[in-house]
């Protein structure tokens, strides 16, 4: 039961990172704008990598159970 919850939280984190990277800059609150100003591309790539590796981990966990 812990594995699906952990993987679900990791999927949510990856979607938040991708959402921050793809959201229009003026739609973000000012503190988030400051934090993501020069980091939009790394956030996008990090979110995609986390999403893919979590999906692979989920597939492996489902095949082995």
Buried (B, 14 or more C-beta within 10 A) or exposed (E): EEEEEEBEEBBEBBEEBBEBBEEEEEEBEEEEEEEBEEEBEEBBEBBBEBBEEBBEBBEEEEEEE
